Structures are given as structure tokens and as C-alpha cells.
Amino acid sequence: MIRIFGFPLSPYVRKVHVVAAEKNVDVEMVLGRPGDPSPEFLAASPFRKIPAMQDGDFNLADSTAIVTYLDALHPAPAIAPGDARQRAKAIWWEEFADTILVAAGGKVLFNRFVGPTFLGIAGDEAVAAQGLKELGPVMDYLESECGQGWLAGGDFSIGDIAVACGLRSLGYIGLEPDPATHPDTAAWYDRVTARASWQKVAAVEAQIMDRVLSR
Ligand SMILES: N[C@@H](CCC(=O)N[C@@H](CS)C(=O)NCC(=O)O)C(=O)O
């Protein structure tokens, strides 16, 4: 079975698990944090970031690389639309999630939750405030682009998965989409999180996080 190293709080790790669930592929979650010194993790993730993957003798790091591999092995259901514009948009949304949304939100998440809760590091409130400031236009952009369907304009895609995964991590600091200020984003997020794939991954995540947070 394919093994995925990582911790479910990470939006990138969650992305891989949701894609696997969409495709009905069973993967083994190997719990580990960035910097984990285990040789098998290091072999899969030379820069010690999560997620990383081991499939037999094939090791791979990076969520985008891993979901590309899963998609090539299991093309149905597709996570990249066939239409050229929609496919390009799906990639744009994945990029937006991974490098814009998470870059801004991560400053808040790290300083208000991850550092203090897991690493014994006091959060830097100035950095968190800067992240919040950056998040404002990012969320407004998302709201302006969210219609009644899926983000890339056609079928559900990797773009929807990646953006929702980023937002879910922000839920740990109370920053999931607010229907009062971002109604279209909130409605789209509800559509993503109602999916069976999402529910399956969320249930496992909740179990692990409950266990870890109650220690
Ligand atoms: N582009 C990578 C980003 C992975 C990443 O930055 N993961 C974070 C956890 S959310 C990490 O491992 N950070 C530790 C570090 O950067 O050293 C991906 O999509 O997998």
C-alpha cells in the first residue's frame, strides 16, 4: 500500500489524502512531523517537509507531485478537467492555495496555534497580525471568484481540494469562511466539505487531532 508521511493538520498532507479518497485509493497514513529524523522519511523527503510518499521503491515529496502520481495511476475520477482553460484554472487554484492562501494564513496559524501548541514556541503576534492583514484581500479575491459551482468553472477539481484544504487548516484558528462576510465562499466550502471523500479524511483527522490535543 502507498504510504503517506505527514501530519493531518497540514493543508498539503490533507490534499493528498482527499485526492486518494476521491479516487478510492487506500493509502497508509504514517504520522510524522516536518524534520522527523527517521531514515524512511528522509529517503522520501530530502528536505524533511510533509507530505512525502513511499510506494515500494519509489519515494516522492511534495503534495503536487504526489497527487500527480496518484492521478496518473488512477485517472478516474479525474481531478484535472479536460478542457484547456478549466485545467489551467484548476492548476491556478492549486497554486493560489499552496503559495498565496497558505503563505498568508500560515503566519497566523503558526503563531497562534502550531508554535505554541506543538513546538513550545511563543507565537509572534506581530507576524500573526501581518498574516491576517495579508489574508483579507486573499479571501476577498476568493469570494469574488466563487460562483455557484466549482472553482475551475467545470467539474470538481484539484483546485477545489487544495483551496478547501488550506481553509480547513485555518479553521484551527477560527478562520474558516464566514457566511456573513464571504457567503459564496462559505457555500462553496460547504459543498466541498459535504463530499464523501472529505468526510472520510475529516473523520480520521478529527480522531488524530483529538488524541494529540488532549495529551
Ligand atoms: N510545496 C510543498 C510544501 C510542503 C510544506 O511546506 N509542508 C510544511 C508543513 S505544512 C513543512 O513541512 N514545513 C516544514 C519546513 O518547511 O521545514 C507541498 O506541496 O508539499
The ligand as an ORCA input file, in Angstrom:
! r2SCAN-3c Opt
* xyz 0 1
  N       5.147     22.578     -1.663
  C       5.136     21.609     -0.603
  C       5.056     22.322      0.746
  C       5.232     21.364      1.910
  C       5.405     22.123      3.214
  O       5.928     23.247      3.243
  N       4.975     21.472      4.297
  C       5.158     22.094      5.603
  C       4.112     21.606      6.580
  S       2.524     22.285      6.217
  C       6.508     21.684      6.128
  O       6.893     20.543      6.023
  N       7.224     22.658      6.704
  C       8.495     22.422      7.334
  C       9.603     23.129      6.645
  O       9.365     23.931      5.733
  O      10.727     22.859      7.041
  C       3.974     20.643     -0.811
  O       3.037     20.977     -1.537
  O       4.022     19.525     -0.276
*
